[in-house]
Amino acid sequence: MRKMRRSGVLVCLLAVLGPGPLPAASEQAARQGSATEILRRAEEIRSPEVDYAVDFSLRTVSPTSTWKERSASYTLIAHGKDHSLVLIREPAPFYPGTLLIMREVYWLLLPRAEKPLQLSAQNVLEGDISYGDLARANLVRNYAVRLDGEEEVGGARCWRLELTRTGSDANYPRVRCWVEKKSSRPRKFEYYGKTGALLKTALYEDYRKTKLGVRPVRIEVTSPGRPDETTTLLFSDLRPLGLSHVSFTTDGLVAFRDAARSLLGADGSQSRVEDLVASLGRAGS
């Protein structure tokens, strides 16, 4: 993974500026280009442009609620930055319910449903579905970015970026993010709603070497609206996966769910996602 030198942005600016000062418009353009590059490098770490699979669990703790704690587990397969299928593994009664994310449009297919349900923007911003949006939203495509300063996060010196929504695909009008200067690793994201209020804060933590390079394997999410509640996402077994037999469409969503249901063992044992993908290849041959 390429590392950004501490002075990398300054060197880039000096090359553009030359010996004399730039007009205000040119200086702004230089800063804009630097900010876009910082975000692009961070996004390659957070959401790489490759086909892969990853297992993850979601655990929410809320000491003041009646339920105190709840958990779920999933397997996600991703086709580049814009297409994903999320297979619900736990709670077991929801298997093999599947979620399709198609360029920020969400479709949910429950285990016995005949057809998928398109989720509203409100559905996407609330509940467990919202964490898929935090992990898979395409920030480079959907936001204008500017450099907003520097700040320390978790002991690391970071660039602070201000992102503003440019199209209807993005669910959050405004996002702020902190990117580590030394490594380009994303460290912190803040997501804001239509009223300008902060909705969620996500901390990207515990970077580890995986089959797809160094990636964060822990995301911790909090919300000012629920101050006593913390949700932790833990990722494991991040690996490349050929997805030529998978259709990331509503028809493909049904085929994927049905393949998972057909391979469910009599004892309730669930199949590996690699086996599901292979069965789709056999069905299409």
C-alpha angles and dihedrals in degrees: 000000000000115000124215114230115232090245096038097109092045091052090050091051093048090053090055097040099049118188098322135056120273124232113261093257092052092047090051091051091051092051090047092054091049092050092050091052092049090052093045092054092047092049092053086061097041098041113009123205094242139094111261148143130226135177118220142174130211122209124181122192121194113165094187095051127090092243097045095192139017134176142189138178133214146173118225127198117192131198104198117304100313110047129058141158119205117198116204110225104166137066083050096219088064094056124142093019109135137200123209118204110193113175093322093316112118129209123182123200115189121211097265102021118124095216138013125263120227110227123227124237088255090055090052094050095050136055128002093324089069092067090064087058091052092052101041110028112126101233096174093057099039105040141058110224136204133180109252103180140276132295140166118249121181091345094307125112108237143187111238114219130193115211125194123192114251101180143029093254093077117084097203119061092207135024130180119198138183118213123191109246096213100049107013089238116153110240110171139011130190119197121202131197134222093278091053093252120139108252104177142001119206124193117199108211146161101043112202139174111261136170086272096048130266110340137165111259097186131056119181117197129194133173131205088219090061104032095171094051127089127179121199124195116198119192126201141174097020104187141159115260131186109236103178090122095051121092112206093207133099089265090050089049090058092046092050093049092047092050090053091049093049091052095049108122123238087245091053095259114155127223127241113256089241088063091049092052091047091052090054088054092052092048091053097046 
